[in-house]
Amino acid sequence: MSGHSKWHSIKHKKAAADSKRGKMFTKIIREIQVAARIGGGDLSSNPRLRNIISEAKSINMPKDNIEKAIKKGTGELEGSTYEEKSYEGYGPGGVAIFIQTLTDNGNRTTAEIRHLFSRCNGNLGTSGSVSWMFERKGIIVLDGTKYKEEQIFDMIIEANADNIETDEDELIITTTPENFEPAKKILESNNIEIISAKLEFVAKNKTDIDVETGKKLANLVEKFEEQDDVQNVYFNADIPDEALEE
């Protein structure tokens, strides 16, 4: 089981169900603004915007919030300008960590990221120090209680997807970036409901860690994700299930 996939699943479920939803709203609104600024507000010609709006709807973000964020991105409404900035470093057990942020103050964000690394026995690295350990992939998540692998298999083969696996009550489909949109379209054309669909970074190889290191890593990643500027945190380890138990 992928530690990151499981972490993502837990995070998504919490965002949809409890007080973390507000913080998730903040992150998604920033992403909508950036996507609209870069590619325009037309969903049909802006796949990045289309994907993030799909995620917004999956955690029940109000339509009004989405529309305002798009207008701020396109300049129809006044709003902050966010820049994309990534950070790389090492956490507990030498686990490689790759962080994506959207920030309106790069100096503040860098200071916060550096502080969290040092506070949790990690260290912030230089650009390129760990990013080579990850590769871009499309990750599509379906409800495993509603659909079975054999139902979906022929569809994703048609789209040249890389893999499909069951993770507890979810089906996780992995594609190349080029085959991400075709896979989504095939699923949607067959009326398959998608929980989430994103382009993410996936570790090429994993670092083995024990339960205690897993707990420390989970704690560090959660602290990163509590920062408003942080959009995504990727790491090259499978966190043991015992370390994720509440």
Buried (B, 14 or more C-beta within 10 A) or exposed (E): BBBBBBBBBEBBBBBBEEEBBEBBBEBBBBBBBBBBBEBBBEBEEBBBBBBBBBBBEBBEBEEEBBBBBBBBBBEEEEBEEBEEBBBBBBBBBEBBBBBBBBBEEEEEBBEBBBEBBEEBEBEBBEEEBBBEBBEEBBBBBBEBEEBEBEEBEEBBEEBEBBEBBEBEEBBBBBBBEEBBBBBBEBBEEEEBEBBBBBBBBBBEEBBEBEBEBBBBBBEBBEBBBEBBBBBBBBBBBBBBEEBBEE
